[in-house]
Amino acid sequence: MSKHRIVIWVSPAGNDGWTGRLPDADAQGKDGPFQTLARARGEVRTLKKTQAACDVVVELRGGTYTFSETFILDQRDSFERGSLTFRAHQDETVVFSGAVPVSDWKKAEVLPDGMASDLRGKIWQAPIPSGVDDFKVMFRNSKKLRRACGEGFNPLVQETSGPQYEMMLNHAYEMSHFVYPQGTLRNWKNLQDIEVIARPSYPWVMNILGLTAVDEASSTAATHVLGTYPLNPVKNRISMWIENAPESLTEPGEWIVDTLTRTIYYYPEDGADPGDSVTVPTTQVLVKVEGEMDVDGPVDRPVKGINFHGITFTQGDRGTWQPGDTGIQHDWEMLDADDALLRFRGAENCQVRGCTFRQSGDSAIRFDLYAQGNLVKDCVIHDIGGAGILFIGYGPGTKDVNKCNTICDNHICRVGQIYWHSHGIVLWQSGHNRVRNNLIHDVPRKAVCMSGVRVWFFEKKLKNLRECAKSIRWHEIGEACAWEEILPFLHTRFNIVEHNEAYHCLQKLGDGGVMNISGAGLGNVIRRNYVHDIRTKEWTDGVLRTDDFQCGSLIEENIVFNSDASALVMKGENTALNNYFINNGCMENAVVRITEGNKASVFSRNLIIKSAAKTPGRAGHPDRYNWDNMIYAPMAPPETQGNVIPTAENLRGCTLDYNILFSESAGPDGSPELKDYFAAYHESHSVLSDPKLADWESACFEPLEGSPVYRLGIRPLSTECVGLLSPVRTDVSDNE
């Protein structure tokens, strides 16, 4: 039977009593489009009873569609031999919003206990809207407002020791309790509304934790769930602050909420009555597409062929971690979580095309558990609290069903505005995907994160830890515990990340890389990407990086230009071929670092240029570049500050050859130290030579005639086919 096309019309000006067959009301006002998505969904389900093979298009007229709860599509809306598409009509602006207006504003006659008295007459208050119990973000004129934030402080250091995973096992008390500077916290009446934002022990994660107890006598506080690690300060950083407390509301544009009295307090920047301009969210997930998932069993039944085209998703809430949650690496995301504006849970051959995701509290798009053959293309994602695009499969086991998806031509910026550890694109236990021609910039951490579960979590004694261990499907993996035994269950493999452009990444927190692979499977490829202008005040460990327990990865034909961090860090047995690393690394960050577990690593046919004008590192280092810690530097003990002279023993077994190294400060005859390097590493074909690029300082990397790249077999690289190829918007304002 051949398929045919059926159109259902929906408009905010429509009527659910009409037929939905007309784009506008007829002359008599008796027929026209439906008004709600729920009515259109009901019509689709009726059609399915007689139309087994058809393409249904729900044509959405311009306007705002407000969701008081998550709109769910399931097997009743899935066509085995067809599709269901929700589409903005032509160039009309269709907005899906999860927010409702706040009304009845008045000047606060009595300020909450603890709020500064000089704010009297400046603070407005309003009741929480009916039907809303709590919320973590608020908007004015569709733009996210700043929740009141207290002064930063550091908790008292608690005695903990051992590797990360041992601390998580042995220090549960220290992960849920901390001692604060006297007077910093109070036992507020509405303690359930107060949250502590923490960077616990390490610089690569942020926790947002509700408080359950504050003992003012001992200056001790308890949190409602465990932090990722013991709630200790990070060295040389402010590690904690409080949000949503009356004392913290001090600046125009800030707000707090008291759910005990059901009152919102707001300090308008213009001082005027907010009127109907302020909204609060009713739900985290606006639309959820859900198949029939047999989570513990072997077979799922995904929804198929449900698509979204040209729609703007906005104003969802931000959630909180719960005691039963399971985290992925470093708790950057929670497994199988309702925390994105658009969520697919069990989806095959679904599409998200030309959509915009903006101004929201959590992530934009998630594909969880079973996800195959899906496409995210031509989307714009900006100014959201969590991650951009996530594909998160099942934990390690035999169920390898999150794979073969495509993420291309998307513009992602200013994500992670609330959770600073959030990334642009996340692949966790998800393989055989193509991530290509995306533009990612101005993000707090990574542009692309590929990760799985690191080996140490496969110790049975750790099986109840939230981070990763709880995700492991112990009933399927048997007694596997060694790396070679675990690899078949690590499904983040054979992903291709190519032709993407990324800049202004790694802006907050520390560690990590712009494009990073860790604890994943074999065969991942990072190639032909252009990563540039990575300027960060935080310590970072590389732009392109293979991290702990990572092998079998290929990093080739990338250009890394103008970065404070190392251009490349390789742990494990991986390969780097034909990359251009130009003007990267400050004194503590070698241009290239090949560290532990690298006996079969390959670093060949790469070009490295170091500018004489490159900004030097921290105080105490010489104002010149010392090749001894710029090239091939191994991981250094902290007391050496990275100034390690590598020896042949550090890289015994690695293949290092046919590379070009050049430093303007070395002079035309090169550096004696570098010549010694070549001898030590048996680089019989590598050279210290000007690579003769057209104008690398102006990002023109084409080799000129006579360049040594040609005789060494190094392929010329350019940025011509990198980044967005589709006409996706690049002029994204945070005022939208």
Secondary structure as GFF3:
##gff-version 3
##sequence-region A 1 736
A	DSSP	beta_strand	4	10	.	.	.	ID=ss1
A	DSSP	alpha_helix	37	48	.	.	.	ID=ss2
A	DSSP	beta_strand	54	60	.	.	.	ID=ss3
A	DSSP	beta_strand	63	66	.	.	.	ID=ss4
A	DSSP	beta_strand	71	73	.	.	.	ID=ss5
A	DSSP	three_ten_helix	75	77	.	.	.	ID=ss6
A	DSSP	beta_strand	83	88	.	.	.	ID=ss7
A	DSSP	beta_strand	94	97	.	.	.	ID=ss8
A	DSSP	beta_strand	99	101	.	.	.	ID=ss9
A	DSSP	beta_strand	106	107	.	.	.	ID=ss10
A	DSSP	three_ten_helix	117	119	.	.	.	ID=ss11
A	DSSP	beta_strand	124	127	.	.	.	ID=ss12
A	DSSP	beta_strand	139	140	.	.	.	ID=ss13
A	DSSP	beta_strand	143	144	.	.	.	ID=ss14
A	DSSP	beta_strand	146	147	.	.	.	ID=ss15
A	DSSP	alpha_helix	164	170	.	.	.	ID=ss16
A	DSSP	alpha_helix	172	176	.	.	.	ID=ss17
A	DSSP	beta_strand	177	179	.	.	.	ID=ss18
A	DSSP	three_ten_helix	191	193	.	.	.	ID=ss19
A	DSSP	beta_strand	195	198	.	.	.	ID=ss20
A	DSSP	beta_strand	207	215	.	.	.	ID=ss21
A	DSSP	beta_strand	220	223	.	.	.	ID=ss22
A	DSSP	beta_strand	240	243	.	.	.	ID=ss23
A	DSSP	three_ten_helix	246	248	.	.	.	ID=ss24
A	DSSP	beta_strand	254	258	.	.	.	ID=ss25
A	DSSP	beta_strand	263	266	.	.	.	ID=ss26
A	DSSP	beta_strand	278	281	.	.	.	ID=ss27
A	DSSP	beta_strand	287	290	.	.	.	ID=ss28
A	DSSP	beta_strand	303	304	.	.	.	ID=ss29
A	DSSP	beta_strand	306	309	.	.	.	ID=ss30
A	DSSP	beta_strand	311	314	.	.	.	ID=ss31
A	DSSP	three_ten_helix	329	331	.	.	.	ID=ss32
A	DSSP	beta_strand	340	348	.	.	.	ID=ss33
A	DSSP	beta_strand	351	353	.	.	.	ID=ss34
A	DSSP	beta_strand	356	360	.	.	.	ID=ss35
A	DSSP	beta_strand	363	372	.	.	.	ID=ss36
A	DSSP	beta_strand	375	377	.	.	.	ID=ss37
A	DSSP	beta_strand	380	384	.	.	.	ID=ss38
A	DSSP	beta_strand	389	392	.	.	.	ID=ss39
A	DSSP	beta_strand	402	403	.	.	.	ID=ss40
A	DSSP	beta_strand	406	408	.	.	.	ID=ss41
A	DSSP	beta_strand	411	413	.	.	.	ID=ss42
A	DSSP	beta_strand	425	428	.	.	.	ID=ss43
A	DSSP	beta_strand	434	436	.	.	.	ID=ss44
A	DSSP	beta_strand	439	441	.	.	.	ID=ss45
A	DSSP	beta_strand	448	451	.	.	.	ID=ss46
A	DSSP	three_ten_helix	455	458	.	.	.	ID=ss47
A	DSSP	three_ten_helix	460	462	.	.	.	ID=ss48
A	DSSP	three_ten_helix	469	471	.	.	.	ID=ss49
A	DSSP	alpha_helix	474	477	.	.	.	ID=ss50
A	DSSP	alpha_helix	483	486	.	.	.	ID=ss51
A	DSSP	three_ten_helix	487	489	.	.	.	ID=ss52
A	DSSP	beta_strand	496	498	.	.	.	ID=ss53
A	DSSP	beta_strand	501	503	.	.	.	ID=ss54
A	DSSP	beta_strand	515	518	.	.	.	ID=ss55
A	DSSP	beta_strand	525	527	.	.	.	ID=ss56
A	DSSP	beta_strand	530	534	.	.	.	ID=ss57
A	DSSP	beta_strand	544	546	.	.	.	ID=ss58
A	DSSP	beta_strand	554	556	.	.	.	ID=ss59
A	DSSP	beta_strand	559	563	.	.	.	ID=ss60
A	DSSP	beta_strand	568	570	.	.	.	ID=ss61
A	DSSP	beta_strand	575	577	.	.	.	ID=ss62
A	DSSP	beta_strand	580	584	.	.	.	ID=ss63
A	DSSP	beta_strand	592	594	.	.	.	ID=ss64
A	DSSP	beta_strand	602	604	.	.	.	ID=ss65
A	DSSP	beta_strand	607	610	.	.	.	ID=ss66
A	DSSP	three_ten_helix	627	629	.	.	.	ID=ss67
A	DSSP	three_ten_helix	638	640	.	.	.	ID=ss68
A	DSSP	three_ten_helix	648	651	.	.	.	ID=ss69
A	DSSP	beta_strand	655	657	.	.	.	ID=ss70
A	DSSP	beta_strand	660	663	.	.	.	ID=ss71
A	DSSP	three_ten_helix	664	666	.	.	.	ID=ss72
A	DSSP	alpha_helix	672	680	.	.	.	ID=ss73
A	DSSP	beta_strand	687	688	.	.	.	ID=ss74
A	DSSP	beta_strand	693	695	.	.	.	ID=ss75
A	DSSP	three_ten_helix	696	698	.	.	.	ID=ss76
A	DSSP	beta_strand	700	703	.	.	.	ID=ss77
A	DSSP	alpha_helix	708	711	.	.	.	ID=ss78
###
